[in-house]
Amino acid sequence: AFIQYMVNGFGNNDIVTELLKTSTFVIVPMLNPDGGVYSRQKSRMWRKNRNKVKGKMTKGIDNNRNYPYKWGGRGASASGWSQTYRGPKAASEIETQLVINLQEQHGFKAAVSFHSYSELILWPWGYTNKIQTTDHDIFRLHGNKMGEIMGYRPMQASGLYEASGIFDDTLYATYGVLAYTVELG
C-alpha cells in the first residue's frame, strides 16, 4: 500500500513528489522469506528463520534477537529450541547482515520494521526498561502520531517486554537512526 501510494502520488501530490525527489526509500518486502513460508504452511506462530543451527538438532534463529547492540542480553535465549534464540553470535544471520549493510550503504535517518502481531508502535530501548533514549521525546512524538493514525498503542519496546539484540536498538545506538517496529494486527 505504501509503495502504491508513493508511486501514484508522484506528480499528483506535492508532498509525495518532493519526498521522492529529495529522499531515498529502501524497501525490503520480506526479510525472512523462509520463516514466512514455514509460518504460513507449517507452524502459524513461527518467528525464526529456517537456518540449521550448527551442532544442534534445532532450526532457526530469531532475526530480531541477532542484531549486535546488547546482543545476548535479556529476552534473547541461548537455547536453539527457544522461539527467541539469538543465534551463535551477533549478526550471524544473513538477514541481519543485510540490514546492517543497507544502513551502512544508505545512511538511513529513519527506519521501520514491520512484524506481527500486536498492534503496537515500538521504539528503543528494547533491552532495558530502566532508561529511555536521549531522543525519547522525539520517538514518543512520532510513535504517538503513527499510533493515532493506525489505531495502535505506542510505547518504548521494553514496555512490552525486554528484548536484546533487536533492530531498533542497533540502528539507533550504532547509527543514530530513528528506528521503529510496527507490530501489525
URURFEN-V934831 format. One line per field, one symbol per residue. ss: DSSP state (H for helix, E for strand, - for the rest). phi: phi as a letter, one per 30 degrees, with the letter a starting at -180 (. if undefined). Layout:
# URURFEN-V934831
ss = ???
phi = ???
This chain:
# URURFEN-V934831
ss = -HHHHHHHH----HHHHHHHHH----------HHHHHHHHH----------E------E---HHH-----------E-------E--------HHHHHHHHHHHHH---EEEEEEE---EEEE------------HHHHHHHHHHHHHHH--EEEEHHH-------HHHHHHHHH--EEEEEEE-
phi = .dddddddddicbeddededdcbcccccdadbddddddddcbbecdbddcdddeibccbjbdedbcdddheideibddcddddcddjdaehdcedddddddddddciecbabccbbblibccbdccdbcdbcddceddededdddddddcicddaeedddadbciceeddddddbiddcbccddd
